[in-house]
Each structure stands twice: as structure tokens, then as C-alpha cells.
Amino acid sequence: MLLTLTACVGSPGLGTLFNRRVTPAAPVDVSPKVAAQLRDFDFAVQSLRDAYLNADAINDEWQTIVDAERLKIAQGDGNEARFVESLQKIIAALNDEDVIVLPPAQSQPPSGGSGAYSGIGVLIDLPREGKDRLLVLAVYPDSPADRAGIKPHDAIIAIEGEPVTFAKRAELIPKLRGEAGSKVTVTVRTPGQPPRDLTLTRRPVEPRSPISYKRLPDTNIGYIAPNPTQLGTMRADTANALRDLSAERNIDGLVLDLRIIRGSEFPLDEMLSLFVNGQVGIVQTRGKKEKIEIAGKSIAGSQEVPMAVLVSELTSGQAEAFAGLLQDLGRAQIIGTQTSGQIAQFATATLPSSRLRIQVPTGDYIGVKNNSWRGKGVTPNILSETAWEDFTAEADPHIQQAINALTAP
């Protein structure tokens, strides 16, 4: 779960930490802007010092870097980019990709708002080193992309004729979005097919799509793919899908597809409650071990149904913990490619002046077999050599592997 500055339920230590204000030892002759930056910098340093999971990294060598960057801020003119650079340097010195600077939290949309925007209507994975593409994870219903026939697993390899590259990853999403009625031409590559150019007319997009579930053809196995944009309702949506799949007769197996589920907002405890009961592992924080106790409830036989969980190189965060914990318990077979390993329990420290946020890993998930997946990822029981982006939904080898696993004698 992601603990925030004002939402540290059950963690009074973190709550006390992130609600206090650190008084800076700022020179008396600095400008108010520099004094505010020093205040923020000290707050970030103290947050990491008190809560960061890897205490060994908060050492004298790290403190030397902190002191040097603090002096640069104190001697500077309050330049915002330079201040952020100092934050990035003390974080980079920890050598942990899970510690990141986040922008200020966005205010919640008014009641009934949903974050709609004008664009082509796709959920994407940004380019990665060695993979110069925008990978389409989901296509929103009735969006320009949907109308043009773009599908999950497709890759956008150029925008207005300019190749998509890892080096320009920060510039790509704004190029897909734009004023309603404006046009954009994208080059799309479907696995196994030559690239094609599509000209799309941007329009208002609702970034939502329904949960996908069905009985797999010629089987009595249910398949559920939670909506990656609606993690807050995932437990309820999954429970309803289970009830619907079992309305006429109980299913003999379940395939739960988490291959494009990313980030720390996955409802871990709630999803575990559908399939397991009791202690399922621990969270190892810096100073103690906290049991993960689940009050399970069977929905249409969900506590007993044989399971396969699909994961991929895209799967990250608490979805990885879900897969790893079930694997250690022997409750599910994990199928697909190695997950990302970007998994931890987090707290978020909001800096008092700039309102920038520092994501701080505070806990590590440990399974009943004493396995940890942070930095390594979950290794599937049935490991595939085929990445999610290398095939189409119509020829999905991971689903076939799951069927084979669940129907094996």
C-alpha cells in the first residue's frame, strides 16, 4: 500500500515523521525563497533518514553528498530546477529506483469528474532502454484509437513521421494529446505485421474501460483481466465477475491476468481476501516485522478454485506482491515472464513549501517461504520466453499455458 503524509493509518511512527516540520539551519542572510528550499531539502533528508528501508545506505558517504548539495542550495539564488537537481542527486546516491521525486499531488476532480482529456484514447507503456516504442496496454472504448482499430499489444513507433525513442520519452504523451478536433498521424506496428500509418482525430477521452472476463473457449475455466485504470474498484469488480462466471455452474479454474497492472495502488489486501485466508506473509520494515493477516471470504468458490496468475515484465508494485505471496503459499501457479521487481511498501513525504513529494520505500514483502521479490521480481512457475508485446490477443501463448496448467492431470 502507499502511505501518504496525512494517511498513515496503523503506522503512527510514519505519521509523526511526515507531519512534523524540520527547522532548517539556514544562513540568516538568504532570501525567503532559498530558506524555503532549505526547509524542503532538510525535510526530505530527514524523511529518508528516519524511514527509508535500506538503513545501510544512509551512511557517512551519503551524508557528505547531502552536505554538499545543501551548501549549493544555500549559496544559490533559489532556482527551482537547481533545487530539484540537488534532490535528485541525494536520491541517486541511494542507488534505488524506487526512491523518486514526484510532482505535487493533483487536486481531486469535482464530483462526477473522471480525469477526462482530449487525445487518442490509449493507455501506454513508455519507451524503455532498447525498446523505442509506445506500447499500447489498453484502448478506451469508442476512442479515436478504438475506432481506428488500434489494439492492446500494438506499438506506436512514430508520431507525425518522427520515430519514437527512449531519449525523447518525456515528449511523447503531449504529442498524442491535443485540442479536440485536431489530427495526429501515428505509425503503428502490430506483432507479426508490417507498420501502418493511421491519422486520428483527437476527441475527449474518458480513461476508463470495463473489467474483461469470460469463460475461455472449450473449457470451464474463467478468465478475468482487471481494468488497470480502475484499481480502486478492482476487488468489487473481480468479485462481481466471479459471481457472473459461476452463475450457471461453478468454474473449474481461474486465470487472473495481471500482466499490465502497475504501480503501488493495487488493492493488495482486498484482492488477497478473495482467494486466501489467514497469515500470508510479512512486511519487513526497518525496525520490525508486521504480519499480513487476511480475513478471507469466498465469492462463488473463489477460496478453493484452482488458479493461474498471469504476469509479465510490465507487472509492478503490489500486483507483484500478490503473485509472489500466492506462489509461496502454493495457492496459484504463476505464468508469464519475470516481473519488474519494483515492489515495496511506500510512504510519501510532501515537502512543506514546494509540495513536491518524495516516494520512500519503507517495507519489503516477504512470503511464507521467506522469499523477497524487491529488485528481483517474481519468477513464474511456468516461465515464458515470449514478452507481452510480442504477440496479439488472438494468439496469446500465456493463456494457453495457463489452460494447460489448470487442466493437467
C-alpha positions as CSV (number, residue, x, y, z in Angstrom):
1,M,0.0,0.0,0.0
2,L,1.0,3.6,-0.4
3,L,1.2,5.6,2.8
4,T,0.9,9.4,2.5
5,L,1.6,12.3,4.6
6,T,-1.8,12.5,6.0
7,A,-2.9,8.9,5.6
8,C,-0.6,6.7,7.8
9,V,-3.3,4.6,9.4
10,G,-1.8,1.9,11.6
11,S,1.7,3.5,11.3
12,P,1.9,6.2,14.0
13,G,5.7,6.4,13.6
14,L,5.4,7.4,10.0
15,G,2.5,9.7,10.7
16,T,4.5,11.5,13.3
17,L,7.5,11.7,10.9
18,F,5.8,13.1,7.9
19,N,3.6,15.6,9.8
20,R,6.4,17.3,11.6
21,R,8.3,20.2,10.2
22,V,12.1,20.2,10.1
23,T,13.6,23.6,11.2
24,P,16.5,24.4,8.8
25,A,19.8,25.7,9.9
26,A,19.7,28.3,7.2
27,P,22.0,31.3,7.0
28,V,20.2,34.4,8.2
29,D,21.1,36.3,5.0
30,V,19.4,34.0,2.5
31,S,16.3,35.0,0.6
32,P,12.9,33.7,1.6
33,K,12.9,31.5,-1.5
34,V,16.2,29.9,-0.6
35,A,15.1,29.5,3.0
36,A,12.0,27.6,1.8
37,Q,14.1,25.4,-0.4
38,L,16.4,24.6,2.5
39,R,13.4,23.8,4.6
40,D,12.2,21.4,2.0
41,F,15.6,19.9,1.5
42,D,16.0,19.2,5.2
43,F,12.6,17.7,5.4
44,A,13.4,15.3,2.5
45,V,16.7,14.3,4.1
46,Q,15.1,13.7,7.5
47,S,12.3,11.6,5.9
48,L,14.8,9.4,4.2
49,R,17.0,9.2,7.3
50,D,14.0,8.1,9.5
51,A,12.0,5.8,7.2
52,Y,14.0,4.6,4.2
53,L,14.0,0.8,4.2
54,N,17.7,0.4,3.4
55,A,19.3,1.9,6.5
56,D,22.8,1.0,5.5
57,A,22.6,3.4,2.5
58,I,22.1,6.3,4.9
59,N,25.7,6.5,5.8
60,D,28.6,8.9,6.1
61,E,29.3,8.8,2.4
62,W,25.7,9.7,1.6
63,Q,25.8,12.5,4.3
64,T,28.8,14.0,2.5
65,I,26.7,14.3,-0.7
66,V,23.8,15.8,1.3
67,D,26.0,18.4,2.9
68,A,27.5,19.4,-0.5
69,E,24.1,19.8,-2.1
70,R,22.7,21.7,0.8
71,L,25.5,24.2,0.6
72,K,24.8,24.6,-3.1
73,I,21.2,25.5,-2.3
74,A,22.2,27.9,0.4
75,Q,24.6,29.7,-1.9
76,G,22.2,29.7,-4.8
77,D,19.5,32.1,-6.0
78,G,16.5,29.9,-5.4
79,N,16.5,28.5,-9.0
80,E,13.8,25.8,-8.9
81,A,15.5,23.4,-11.4
82,R,18.7,23.6,-9.5
83,F,16.9,22.7,-6.3
84,V,15.3,19.7,-7.9
85,E,18.7,18.7,-9.2
86,S,20.0,18.6,-5.7
87,L,17.1,16.4,-4.5
88,Q,17.8,14.1,-7.5
89,K,21.4,13.8,-6.5
90,I,20.9,12.7,-2.9
91,I,18.3,10.2,-4.2
92,A,20.5,8.9,-6.9
93,A,23.2,8.3,-4.3
94,L,20.9,5.7,-2.7
95,N,21.1,3.6,-5.9
96,D,17.4,2.7,-5.5
97,E,15.0,3.2,-8.4
98,D,12.0,3.1,-6.0
99,V,13.0,6.4,-4.4
100,I,11.7,9.1,-6.7
101,V,10.7,12.7,-6.7
102,L,7.0,13.2,-7.6
103,P,5.2,16.3,-8.7
104,P,2.7,18.0,-6.3
105,A,-0.4,15.9,-5.9
106,Q,-3.2,17.0,-8.2
107,S,-6.4,18.2,-6.6
108,Q,-9.3,15.7,-7.0
109,P,-11.7,16.4,-9.8
110,P,-15.2,17.7,-8.8
111,S,-17.8,15.1,-8.0
112,G,-18.6,13.2,-11.2
113,G,-15.2,14.2,-12.7
114,S,-13.0,11.4,-14.0
115,G,-9.9,13.0,-15.4
116,A,-11.1,13.2,-19.0
117,Y,-8.7,14.7,-21.5
118,S,-8.5,15.2,-25.3
119,G,-6.4,12.7,-27.2
120,I,-6.4,9.4,-29.0
121,G,-7.5,7.1,-26.1
122,V,-4.8,4.7,-25.2
123,L,-3.0,3.5,-22.0
124,I,0.6,3.1,-22.9
125,D,4.0,1.9,-21.6
126,L,6.7,4.5,-22.3
127,P,9.8,3.6,-24.2
128,R,12.4,1.7,-22.3
129,E,16.1,1.4,-22.9
130,G,16.5,-0.8,-26.0
131,K,12.7,-0.6,-26.8
132,D,11.9,2.5,-28.8
133,R,8.1,2.3,-28.9
134,L,5.0,3.4,-27.1
135,L,3.4,0.0,-26.2
136,V,-0.4,0.0,-26.2
137,L,-1.6,-1.6,-23.0
138,A,-5.3,-0.8,-23.3
139,V,-7.6,1.1,-25.7
140,Y,-10.6,3.0,-24.3
141,P,-13.9,2.1,-25.8
142,D,-15.2,4.3,-28.6
143,S,-12.0,6.4,-28.5
144,P,-10.2,7.5,-31.7
145,A,-7.7,4.7,-31.3
146,D,-10.5,2.2,-30.9
147,R,-12.3,3.4,-33.9
148,A,-9.1,3.2,-35.9
149,G,-8.5,-0.4,-35.0
150,I,-5.6,0.0,-32.6
151,K,-5.4,-2.8,-30.1
152,P,-3.5,-3.9,-27.0
153,H,-0.1,-5.3,-27.8
154,D,0.3,-2.8,-30.7
155,A,3.3,-0.4,-30.7
156,I,3.3,3.2,-31.8
157,I,6.8,3.6,-33.4
158,A,6.4,7.1,-34.8
159,I,4.3,10.2,-34.3
160,E,4.0,12.6,-37.3
161,G,6.8,10.7,-39.0
162,E,9.2,11.2,-36.2
163,P,10.5,8.0,-34.7
164,V,9.6,7.2,-31.0
165,T,12.8,7.0,-29.0
166,F,13.8,6.4,-25.4
167,A,15.7,9.6,-25.3
168,K,12.6,11.6,-26.1
169,R,10.2,9.7,-23.9
170,A,9.1,12.8,-21.9
171,E,7.9,14.5,-25.1
172,L,5.7,11.7,-26.4
173,I,2.4,11.8,-24.4
174,P,1.9,15.6,-25.1
175,K,2.2,14.8,-28.8
176,L,-0.7,12.3,-28.6
177,R,-2.9,14.7,-26.7
178,G,-4.2,17.9,-28.1
179,E,-7.2,20.0,-28.9
180,A,-10.4,18.1,-29.7
181,G,-10.8,18.0,-33.5
182,S,-7.1,18.2,-34.2
183,K,-5.4,15.4,-36.1
184,V,-2.3,13.3,-35.4
185,T,-0.7,10.7,-37.6
186,V,0.9,7.7,-35.8
187,T,2.8,4.7,-37.2
188,V,1.5,1.5,-35.6
189,R,3.1,-1.9,-35.6
190,T,1.0,-4.9,-34.8
191,P,3.1,-8.0,-33.8
192,G,3.8,-10.1,-36.9
193,Q,2.6,-7.4,-39.3
194,P,4.2,-4.5,-41.2
195,P,3.9,-1.0,-39.8
196,R,1.0,1.2,-40.9
197,D,0.2,4.9,-40.7
198,L,-3.1,6.0,-39.1
199,T,-4.4,9.5,-38.9
200,L,-6.6,10.0,-35.9
201,T,-8.8,12.9,-34.9
202,R,-8.4,13.7,-31.2
203,R,-11.5,13.9,-29.1
204,P,-12.4,14.0,-25.4
205,V,-11.4,10.7,-23.8
206,E,-12.8,9.0,-20.7
207,P,-9.9,7.0,-19.4
208,R,-12.0,4.0,-18.3
209,S,-12.9,0.6,-19.6
210,P,-14.9,-2.2,-18.1
211,I,-13.2,-5.2,-16.5
212,S,-12.7,-8.0,-19.0
213,Y,-13.9,-11.5,-18.1
214,K,-15.2,-14.6,-19.9
215,R,-15.1,-18.4,-20.0
216,L,-12.1,-19.5,-22.1
217,P,-13.3,-21.3,-25.3
218,D,-13.8,-25.0,-25.0
219,T,-13.1,-25.0,-21.2
220,N,-14.8,-24.5,-17.9
221,I,-12.1,-22.0,-16.9
222,G,-12.8,-18.4,-16.1
223,Y,-10.6,-15.6,-17.2
224,I,-10.5,-12.2,-15.5
225,A,-8.4,-9.2,-16.6
226,P,-8.9,-6.3,-14.1
227,N,-9.1,-2.8,-15.5
228,P,-5.6,-1.2,-15.0
229,T,-7.2,2.3,-14.8
230,Q,-9.7,1.5,-12.1
231,L,-7.7,-0.1,-9.3
232,G,-9.9,1.3,-6.6
233,T,-12.8,-0.8,-7.7
234,M,-10.8,-3.9,-8.6
235,R,-11.9,-6.1,-5.7
236,A,-15.6,-5.4,-6.2
237,D,-15.3,-5.7,-10.0
238,T,-13.4,-9.1,-9.6
239,A,-16.0,-10.4,-7.1
240,N,-18.8,-9.5,-9.5
241,A,-17.0,-11.2,-12.4
242,L,-16.6,-14.3,-10.3
243,R,-20.3,-14.3,-9.4
244,D,-21.3,-13.9,-13.1
245,L,-18.9,-16.6,-14.3
246,S,-20.3,-19.0,-11.8
247,A,-24.0,-18.0,-12.2
248,E,-24.9,-21.2,-14.0
249,R,-22.2,-23.6,-12.7
250,N,-19.0,-23.2,-10.8
251,I,-15.9,-22.8,-12.8
252,D,-13.2,-25.5,-12.6
253,G,-10.3,-23.0,-12.7
254,L,-9.5,-19.3,-12.9
255,V,-6.9,-17.3,-14.9
256,L,-6.3,-13.9,-13.3
257,D,-4.4,-11.6,-15.7
258,L,-2.2,-9.1,-14.0
259,R,0.2,-8.6,-17.0
260,I,-0.4,-4.8,-17.4
261,I,-1.2,-4.0,-13.7
262,R,1.4,-1.5,-12.5
263,G,2.2,0.7,-9.5
264,S,1.5,0.9,-5.8
265,E,-2.3,1.4,-5.8
266,F,-3.1,-2.2,-6.4
267,P,-5.5,-3.2,-3.5
268,L,-3.3,-6.0,-2.2
269,D,-5.2,-7.0,1.0
270,E,-8.6,-6.7,-0.7
271,M,-7.6,-8.9,-3.6
272,L,-5.9,-11.4,-1.4
273,S,-9.2,-11.7,0.6
274,L,-10.9,-13.2,-2.4
275,F,-8.5,-16.2,-2.6
276,V,-6.8,-16.8,0.7
277,N,-7.4,-16.5,4.5
278,G,-5.1,-16.1,7.5
279,Q,-1.5,-15.1,7.6
280,V,0.0,-15.0,4.1
281,G,3.4,-13.3,4.7
282,I,5.0,-10.4,6.4
283,V,6.1,-6.8,5.7
284,Q,9.7,-6.3,6.8
285,T,10.2,-2.6,7.8
286,R,13.4,-1.1,9.0
287,G,12.7,-1.9,12.7
288,K,10.1,-4.7,12.8
289,K,8.1,-7.4,11.0
290,E,4.4,-6.9,10.5
291,K,2.2,-9.9,9.7
292,I,0.0,-9.8,6.7
293,E,-3.3,-11.2,8.1
294,I,-6.1,-11.6,5.6
295,A,-9.8,-12.1,6.5
296,G,-10.8,-14.1,3.5
297,K,-14.3,-14.5,2.1
298,S,-15.2,-17.0,-0.6
299,I,-17.1,-15.5,-3.6
300,A,-18.5,-18.1,-5.9
301,G,-15.9,-20.6,-4.7
302,S,-13.0,-18.2,-5.0
303,Q,-11.2,-19.6,-2.0
304,E,-11.0,-23.1,-3.4
305,V,-10.9,-22.6,-7.2
306,P,-7.5,-23.7,-8.8
307,M,-5.7,-20.5,-10.0
308,A,-3.2,-19.3,-12.5
309,V,-2.0,-15.8,-12.3
310,L,-0.5,-14.2,-15.5
311,V,2.4,-11.7,-15.0
312,S,4.8,-10.0,-17.3
313,E,7.8,-7.7,-17.5
314,L,5.2,-4.9,-17.2
315,T,3.8,-6.1,-13.9
316,S,5.0,-4.0,-11.0
317,G,4.2,-2.9,-7.4
318,Q,1.7,-4.6,-5.2
319,A,0.5,-6.8,-8.0
320,E,3.9,-8.5,-7.8
321,A,3.5,-9.0,-4.1
322,F,0.1,-10.6,-4.8
323,A,1.6,-13.0,-7.3
324,G,4.6,-13.8,-5.1
325,L,2.6,-14.3,-1.9
326,L,0.1,-16.7,-3.7
327,Q,3.0,-18.6,-5.3
328,D,4.8,-19.1,-1.9
329,L,1.5,-20.3,-0.4
330,G,1.1,-22.8,-3.3
331,R,-2.3,-21.2,-3.9
332,A,-1.7,-20.2,-7.5
333,Q,0.6,-21.1,-10.4
334,I,2.3,-18.0,-11.8
335,I,2.7,-17.9,-15.6
336,G,4.4,-15.5,-18.0
337,T,7.6,-13.5,-17.9
338,Q,9.7,-12.3,-15.0
339,T,8.1,-9.3,-13.3
340,S,9.8,-5.9,-12.8
341,G,10.9,-6.2,-9.1
342,Q,9.7,-2.6,-8.5
343,I,7.9,-3.6,-5.3
344,A,7.9,-2.2,-1.8
345,Q,5.6,-0.7,0.8
346,F,5.9,3.1,0.4
347,A,5.4,6.3,2.3
348,T,5.2,9.6,0.6
349,A,6.7,12.7,2.2
350,T,5.2,16.0,0.9
351,L,7.7,18.8,1.1
352,P,6.2,21.8,3.0
353,S,6.9,24.7,0.7
354,S,7.2,23.3,-2.9
355,R,4.7,20.5,-2.2
356,L,6.9,18.2,-4.2
357,R,6.7,14.6,-2.9
358,I,9.4,12.0,-2.2
359,Q,8.4,8.4,-2.5
360,V,10.2,6.5,0.2
361,P,10.3,2.6,0.3
362,T,9.5,1.7,3.9
363,G,8.7,-2.1,3.8
364,D,9.6,-5.2,1.9
365,Y,7.1,-8.0,1.3
366,I,8.3,-11.5,2.4
367,G,6.4,-14.7,1.6
368,V,5.8,-17.8,3.8
369,K,8.9,-19.4,2.2
370,N,11.0,-16.4,3.1
371,N,11.1,-15.1,-0.4
372,S,11.5,-11.4,-1.2
373,W,10.9,-10.0,-4.7
374,R,12.1,-6.4,-4.3
375,G,14.7,-5.7,-7.0
376,K,14.4,-9.2,-8.5
377,G,10.8,-9.7,-9.5
378,V,8.7,-12.8,-9.3
379,T,9.9,-15.8,-11.3
380,P,6.9,-17.6,-12.8
381,N,6.3,-21.3,-12.2
382,I,5.9,-21.6,-15.9
383,L,8.4,-19.1,-17.4
384,S,7.7,-17.9,-20.9
385,E,10.3,-16.6,-23.4
386,T,7.7,-14.5,-25.2
387,A,7.1,-10.9,-23.9
388,W,3.6,-9.4,-23.7
389,E,4.4,-7.1,-26.6
390,D,5.5,-9.9,-29.0
391,F,2.0,-11.4,-29.7
392,T,-1.6,-10.4,-30.3
393,A,-4.5,-11.1,-28.1
394,E,-5.8,-13.7,-30.6
395,A,-2.6,-15.7,-30.3
396,D,-1.8,-15.4,-26.6
397,P,0.7,-18.2,-25.5
398,H,0.4,-17.3,-21.8
399,I,-3.3,-18.0,-21.7
400,Q,-2.8,-21.4,-23.4
401,Q,0.0,-22.2,-20.9
402,A,-2.5,-21.4,-18.1
403,I,-5.1,-23.6,-19.6
404,N,-2.6,-26.4,-19.9
405,A,-1.5,-26.0,-16.3
406,L,-5.1,-25.9,-14.9
407,T,-6.3,-29.0,-16.9
408,A,-3.2,-31.1,-16.5
409,P,-4.0,-34.5,-14.8
